[in-house]
Amino acid sequence: MTDPRNPQLQGFLDAALGALERHAICDRARASLRRIAAASHRVEPHGRAPAARLPVCAHLDPLLASLADHPAVGPLAHAFRDVAPLLVWRTRADPDGTASRNFPTSHANAMFIGPGGIEPRSDIWIGVSLLAPHVRYPDHTHAPEETYLVLSDGEFRQGDGDWFSPGVGGSFYNPPGIWHTMRSGDTPLLALWALWNDGAGAA
C-alpha cells in the first residue's frame, strides 16, 4: 500500500491547485489544471532526496512573509512556508547563452511534485523558480503544456513577443513547445508553474 502523502505537501497542493485554477485566464490552462488536479489524487511513493537550499534562497522567506496577507495568494504563501523545508533546490544550465551573466549563482528551482520532487513522479510537475534581483532566465522550451502563477514582480516573454508583467497573482499559459523566459527587476522574482506531462517528455 502506498504511504499517505506528506501533510505539508498535501496542504500546499490544495492551496496551489486552488490558486492556479482561480487565476487561470484561458480555457486551455483550466483544462490542463483539471487534469493535473485529477492525477494528484493518486499518491506516488516518496523516496525523495534530502532537502537542500542554495544561497539565493535567502530571498525566499522575506518574499513569502510579504505575501502572507495578500488577498489573492496569502493562503498559498502560508502553505508554501510550511512545506519549504522539504524542498530540494537546484540550478539549471544556460545552454545557449541567453541568460544573464549572474544567472548561475542567482537562481534556483525546486519541485514539489514531479521529477526530483518531494513526491517524485513523471505525469504532473508542480514547481517554483526563484531569481535574485536583476537576473534573466535562459530561453527554454519543453513539450508539456504549462500554467504559471506569479508570486512577485517580474517580467516574462513568450516566443518573440514583448515582455509582460503579470503582477502578484497573475497567471499565463505556455502551449507545448513555445519558447519562453523570465527576468527579475529591482526585486526577487518568485513564480509557481504546473505542467501536465502526457508522456511527451520535457527539455
Contacts in CASP RR format, 6 or more apart in sequence:
PFRMAT RR
TARGET T0000
AUTHOR 0000-0000-0000
METHOD contacts of the structure
MODEL  1
MTDPRNPQLQGFLDAALGALERHAICDRARASLRRIAAASHRVEPHGRAP
AARLPVCAHLDPLLASLADHPAVGPLAHAFRDVAPLLVWRTRADPDGTAS
RNFPTSHANAMFIGPGGIEPRSDIWIGVSLLAPHVRYPDHTHAPEETYLV
LSDGEFRQGDGDWFSPGVGGSFYNPPGIWHTMRSGDTPLLALWALWNDGA
GAA
2 43 0 8 1.000
2 44 0 8 1.000
2 45 0 8 1.000
3 43 0 8 1.000
3 45 0 8 1.000
3 46 0 8 1.000
4 43 0 8 1.000
5 13 0 8 1.000
5 43 0 8 1.000
5 119 0 8 1.000
6 46 0 8 1.000
6 83 0 8 1.000
6 86 0 8 1.000
6 118 0 8 1.000
6 119 0 8 1.000
8 79 0 8 1.000
8 82 0 8 1.000
8 83 0 8 1.000
8 86 0 8 1.000
9 83 0 8 1.000
9 86 0 8 1.000
9 112 0 8 1.000
9 113 0 8 1.000
9 118 0 8 1.000
9 119 0 8 1.000
11 79 0 8 1.000
11 82 0 8 1.000
11 83 0 8 1.000
12 76 0 8 1.000
12 79 0 8 1.000
12 80 0 8 1.000
12 82 0 8 1.000
12 83 0 8 1.000
12 112 0 8 1.000
13 40 0 8 1.000
13 112 0 8 1.000
13 113 0 8 1.000
13 126 0 8 1.000
14 79 0 8 1.000
15 75 0 8 1.000
15 76 0 8 1.000
15 78 0 8 1.000
15 79 0 8 1.000
15 80 0 8 1.000
16 76 0 8 1.000
16 79 0 8 1.000
16 80 0 8 1.000
16 112 0 8 1.000
16 126 0 8 1.000
16 149 0 8 1.000
16 192 0 8 1.000
16 194 0 8 1.000
17 33 0 8 1.000
17 36 0 8 1.000
17 37 0 8 1.000
17 40 0 8 1.000
17 194 0 8 1.000
19 72 0 8 1.000
19 73 0 8 1.000
19 75 0 8 1.000
19 76 0 8 1.000
19 149 0 8 1.000
19 169 0 8 1.000
20 33 0 8 1.000
20 147 0 8 1.000
20 149 0 8 1.000
20 171 0 8 1.000
20 192 0 8 1.000
20 194 0 8 1.000
21 30 0 8 1.000
21 33 0 8 1.000
21 34 0 8 1.000
21 37 0 8 1.000
23 72 0 8 1.000
23 149 0 8 1.000
23 169 0 8 1.000
23 170 0 8 1.000
23 171 0 8 1.000
24 30 0 8 1.000
24 33 0 8 1.000
24 147 0 8 1.000
24 171 0 8 1.000
24 173 0 8 1.000
25 171 0 8 1.000
25 172 0 8 1.000
25 173 0 8 1.000
26 173 0 8 1.000
28 145 0 8 1.000
28 173 0 8 1.000
28 175 0 8 1.000
29 147 0 8 1.000
29 171 0 8 1.000
29 172 0 8 1.000
29 173 0 8 1.000
32 145 0 8 1.000
32 146 0 8 1.000
32 147 0 8 1.000
32 173 0 8 1.000
32 194 0 8 1.000
32 196 0 8 1.000
33 147 0 8 1.000
33 194 0 8 1.000
35 196 0 8 1.000
36 124 0 8 1.000
36 126 0 8 1.000
36 194 0 8 1.000
36 196 0 8 1.000
39 123 0 8 1.000
39 124 0 8 1.000
39 196 0 8 1.000
40 113 0 8 1.000
40 124 0 8 1.000
43 119 0 8 1.000
44 119 0 8 1.000
44 120 0 8 1.000
44 121 0 8 1.000
46 118 0 8 1.000
46 119 0 8 1.000
46 120 0 8 1.000
47 120 0 8 1.000
48 86 0 8 1.000
48 88 0 8 1.000
48 116 0 8 1.000
48 117 0 8 1.000
48 118 0 8 1.000
48 119 0 8 1.000
48 120 0 8 1.000
49 88 0 8 1.000
49 116 0 8 1.000
49 117 0 8 1.000
50 88 0 8 1.000
51 85 0 8 1.000
51 86 0 8 1.000
51 87 0 8 1.000
51 88 0 8 1.000
52 87 0 8 1.000
52 88 0 8 1.000
52 89 0 8 1.000
52 90 0 8 1.000
53 87 0 8 1.000
53 89 0 8 1.000
54 89 0 8 1.000
54 90 0 8 1.000
54 91 0 8 1.000
54 108 0 8 1.000
55 105 0 8 1.000
56 89 0 8 1.000
56 105 0 8 1.000
56 106 0 8 1.000
56 107 0 8 1.000
56 108 0 8 1.000
56 130 0 8 1.000
56 131 0 8 1.000
56 132 0 8 1.000
57 89 0 8 1.000
57 108 0 8 1.000
57 130 0 8 1.000
59 130 0 8 1.000
59 132 0 8 1.000
59 188 0 8 1.000
59 190 0 8 1.000
60 84 0 8 1.000
60 130 0 8 1.000
60 190 0 8 1.000
61 81 0 8 1.000
63 130 0 8 1.000
63 151 0 8 1.000
63 152 0 8 1.000
63 188 0 8 1.000
63 190 0 8 1.000
64 77 0 8 1.000
64 80 0 8 1.000
64 81 0 8 1.000
64 84 0 8 1.000
67 73 0 8 1.000
67 74 0 8 1.000
67 76 0 8 1.000
67 77 0 8 1.000
67 151 0 8 1.000
67 168 0 8 1.000
68 74 0 8 1.000
68 77 0 8 1.000
68 78 0 8 1.000
70 77 0 8 1.000
70 168 0 8 1.000
70 169 0 8 1.000
72 168 0 8 1.000
72 169 0 8 1.000
73 149 0 8 1.000
73 151 0 8 1.000
73 168 0 8 1.000
73 169 0 8 1.000
76 151 0 8 1.000
76 192 0 8 1.000
77 151 0 8 1.000
80 128 0 8 1.000
83 112 0 8 1.000
83 118 0 8 1.000
86 118 0 8 1.000
87 110 0 8 1.000
87 111 0 8 1.000
87 112 0 8 1.000
87 117 0 8 1.000
87 118 0 8 1.000
88 110 0 8 1.000
88 111 0 8 1.000
88 116 0 8 1.000
88 117 0 8 1.000
88 118 0 8 1.000
89 108 0 8 1.000
89 109 0 8 1.000
89 110 0 8 1.000
89 130 0 8 1.000
90 108 0 8 1.000
90 109 0 8 1.000
90 110 0 8 1.000
91 104 0 8 1.000
91 107 0 8 1.000
91 108 0 8 1.000
91 109 0 8 1.000
92 107 0 8 1.000
92 109 0 8 1.000
92 138 0 8 1.000
93 138 0 8 1.000
94 103 0 8 1.000
94 104 0 8 1.000
94 138 0 8 1.000
95 138 0 8 1.000
96 138 0 8 1.000
96 139 0 8 1.000
97 138 0 8 1.000
98 136 0 8 1.000
98 138 0 8 1.000
98 139 0 8 1.000
98 181 0 8 1.000
99 135 0 8 1.000
99 136 0 8 1.000
99 137 0 8 1.000
99 138 0 8 1.000
100 106 0 8 1.000
100 134 0 8 1.000
100 135 0 8 1.000
100 136 0 8 1.000
100 183 0 8 1.000
102 132 0 8 1.000
102 134 0 8 1.000
102 135 0 8 1.000
103 135 0 8 1.000
103 136 0 8 1.000
103 137 0 8 1.000
103 138 0 8 1.000
106 131 0 8 1.000
106 132 0 8 1.000
106 135 0 8 1.000
107 129 0 8 1.000
107 130 0 8 1.000
107 131 0 8 1.000
107 132 0 8 1.000
107 135 0 8 1.000
107 137 0 8 1.000
108 129 0 8 1.000
108 130 0 8 1.000
109 127 0 8 1.000
109 128 0 8 1.000
109 129 0 8 1.000
109 130 0 8 1.000
110 117 0 8 1.000
110 127 0 8 1.000
110 128 0 8 1.000
110 130 0 8 1.000
111 117 0 8 1.000
111 118 0 8 1.000
111 125 0 8 1.000
111 126 0 8 1.000
111 127 0 8 1.000
112 118 0 8 1.000
112 119 0 8 1.000
112 126 0 8 1.000
112 127 0 8 1.000
112 128 0 8 1.000
113 119 0 8 1.000
113 121 0 8 1.000
113 124 0 8 1.000
113 125 0 8 1.000
113 126 0 8 1.000
113 127 0 8 1.000
114 120 0 8 1.000
114 121 0 8 1.000
114 122 0 8 1.000
114 124 0 8 1.000
114 125 0 8 1.000
114 126 0 8 1.000
114 127 0 8 1.000
115 121 0 8 1.000
115 122 0 8 1.000
115 125 0 8 1.000
122 197 0 8 1.000
122 199 0 8 1.000
122 201 0 8 1.000
123 196 0 8 1.000
123 197 0 8 1.000
123 198 0 8 1.000
123 199 0 8 1.000
124 194 0 8 1.000
124 195 0 8 1.000
124 196 0 8 1.000
124 197 0 8 1.000
125 144 0 8 1.000
125 193 0 8 1.000
125 194 0 8 1.000
125 195 0 8 1.000
125 197 0 8 1.000
125 202 0 8 1.000
126 192 0 8 1.000
126 193 0 8 1.000
126 194 0 8 1.000
126 195 0 8 1.000
127 192 0 8 1.000
127 193 0 8 1.000
127 194 0 8 1.000
128 190 0 8 1.000
128 191 0 8 1.000
128 192 0 8 1.000
128 193 0 8 1.000
129 137 0 8 1.000
129 182 0 8 1.000
129 189 0 8 1.000
129 190 0 8 1.000
129 191 0 8 1.000
129 193 0 8 1.000
130 188 0 8 1.000
130 189 0 8 1.000
130 190 0 8 1.000
131 137 0 8 1.000
131 182 0 8 1.000
131 183 0 8 1.000
131 184 0 8 1.000
131 188 0 8 1.000
131 189 0 8 1.000
131 190 0 8 1.000
132 184 0 8 1.000
132 188 0 8 1.000
133 184 0 8 1.000
133 185 0 8 1.000
133 186 0 8 1.000
133 187 0 8 1.000
133 188 0 8 1.000
134 184 0 8 1.000
134 185 0 8 1.000
134 186 0 8 1.000
135 183 0 8 1.000
135 184 0 8 1.000
135 189 0 8 1.000
136 181 0 8 1.000
136 182 0 8 1.000
136 183 0 8 1.000
137 181 0 8 1.000
137 182 0 8 1.000
137 183 0 8 1.000
138 181 0 8 1.000
139 179 0 8 1.000
139 180 0 8 1.000
139 181 0 8 1.000
140 179 0 8 1.000
140 180 0 8 1.000
140 181 0 8 1.000
140 203 0 8 1.000
141 177 0 8 1.000
141 178 0 8 1.000
141 179 0 8 1.000
141 180 0 8 1.000
141 203 0 8 1.000
142 176 0 8 1.000
142 177 0 8 1.000
142 195 0 8 1.000
142 201 0 8 1.000
142 202 0 8 1.000
142 203 0 8 1.000
143 176 0 8 1.000
143 177 0 8 1.000
143 197 0 8 1.000
143 199 0 8 1.000
143 200 0 8 1.000
143 201 0 8 1.000
143 202 0 8 1.000
143 203 0 8 1.000
144 176 0 8 1.000
144 195 0 8 1.000
144 196 0 8 1.000
144 197 0 8 1.000
144 198 0 8 1.000
144 200 0 8 1.000
144 201 0 8 1.000
144 202 0 8 1.000
145 173 0 8 1.000
145 174 0 8 1.000
145 175 0 8 1.000
145 176 0 8 1.000
145 195 0 8 1.000
145 196 0 8 1.000
146 173 0 8 1.000
146 174 0 8 1.000
146 193 0 8 1.000
146 194 0 8 1.000
146 195 0 8 1.000
147 171 0 8 1.000
147 172 0 8 1.000
147 173 0 8 1.000
147 174 0 8 1.000
147 193 0 8 1.000
147 194 0 8 1.000
147 195 0 8 1.000
148 156 0 8 1.000
148 166 0 8 1.000
148 170 0 8 1.000
148 171 0 8 1.000
148 172 0 8 1.000
148 173 0 8 1.000
148 174 0 8 1.000
148 191 0 8 1.000
148 192 0 8 1.000
148 193 0 8 1.000
149 169 0 8 1.000
149 170 0 8 1.000
149 171 0 8 1.000
149 191 0 8 1.000
149 192 0 8 1.000
149 193 0 8 1.000
149 194 0 8 1.000
150 156 0 8 1.000
150 166 0 8 1.000
150 167 0 8 1.000
150 168 0 8 1.000
150 169 0 8 1.000
150 170 0 8 1.000
150 171 0 8 1.000
150 190 0 8 1.000
150 191 0 8 1.000
150 192 0 8 1.000
151 168 0 8 1.000
151 169 0 8 1.000
151 190 0 8 1.000
151 191 0 8 1.000
151 192 0 8 1.000
152 167 0 8 1.000
152 168 0 8 1.000
152 184 0 8 1.000
152 187 0 8 1.000
152 188 0 8 1.000
152 189 0 8 1.000
152 190 0 8 1.000
152 191 0 8 1.000
153 165 0 8 1.000
153 167 0 8 1.000
153 168 0 8 1.000
153 184 0 8 1.000
153 185 0 8 1.000
153 187 0 8 1.000
153 189 0 8 1.000
154 165 0 8 1.000
154 166 0 8 1.000
154 167 0 8 1.000
154 182 0 8 1.000
154 183 0 8 1.000
154 184 0 8 1.000
154 185 0 8 1.000
154 187 0 8 1.000
154 189 0 8 1.000
155 163 0 8 1.000
155 164 0 8 1.000
155 165 0 8 1.000
155 182 0 8 1.000
155 183 0 8 1.000
155 184 0 8 1.000
155 185 0 8 1.000
156 163 0 8 1.000
156 164 0 8 1.000
156 165 0 8 1.000
156 166 0 8 1.000
156 172 0 8 1.000
156 180 0 8 1.000
156 181 0 8 1.000
156 182 0 8 1.000
156 191 0 8 1.000
157 163 0 8 1.000
157 164 0 8 1.000
157 180 0 8 1.000
157 181 0 8 1.000
157 182 0 8 1.000
158 172 0 8 1.000
158 174 0 8 1.000
158 178 0 8 1.000
158 179 0 8 1.000
158 180 0 8 1.000
159 178 0 8 1.000
159 179 0 8 1.000
159 180 0 8 1.000
163 183 0 8 1.000
164 172 0 8 1.000
166 172 0 8 1.000
174 180 0 8 1.000
176 200 0 8 1.000
182 189 0 8 1.000
182 191 0 8 1.000
183 189 0 8 1.000
195 202 0 8 1.000
END
